[in-house]
Amino acid sequence: LHLDAAAPEASDQFIAFLQGDARRAAALYILGDLFESWVGDDDDDPERTRVCAALRAFTDGGNPCFVMHGNRDFLLGERFAARTGCRLLADPVVADIEGVRALLAHGDLFCTGDVKYQQLRVIVRDPDWQRRLLALPLADRKLLADEARAGSRAHTSRVQPDIMDANPAAIELAVKEFDVEVVVHGHTHRPGVHEFTVAGRRRTRIVLG
């Protein structure tokens, strides 16, 4: 969703969803990039605080909510979980949903053609690197997040779109490794439902908008 103060109407729609349709679901899974950026659980941004309060109201109502790290909000931590009542998920994770074995993922792990991004992903997901970053003052982390977003836009403008999409071979490898019928992911912003065959069995990949 990439929620951010620059687009409060998106937060309004998400909060309305939490107060309406989401309450009729067995569980809500947020597969990364809930926020455009998250510089630490001490983030005091009013818009993100508003979203966190809405998540707290949602989970206080007895609605389970699971949140996965994305490439924009990989610093979500235990204080965020305590603040919202959400449970943090590993990426990827296998879930049994209505009797279907499904692999849930943010999706960036499957974009293996973008080598530079994958190298960066390894760095920013490293716990030691994260601890060093979180030790910086909040104001400095906000400046670094702004610079990172600018760098991401520049990288995206230079790289061929197909390179930034999920690699079918990586998807098939994950299906075999985790023995799943369905893969659900986001990240690529190319929504669709893809049917394919692995080991003689039909599988489904659902890409979120």
Buried (B, 14 or more C-beta within 10 A) or exposed (E): BBBBEEBEEBBEEBBEBBEEEBEEEEEBBBBBBBBBBBBBBEBEBEBBEBBBEBBBBBBEEEBBBBBBBBBBBBBBBEEBBEBBBBEBBEBBBEBEBEEEEBBBBBBBBBBBBBEEBEEBBEEBBEEEEBEEBBEBEEEEBBEBBEEBBEEBEEBEEEBEEEBBBBBEEBBBBBBEEBEBBBBBBBBBEBEEEEEBEBEEEEBBBBBBE
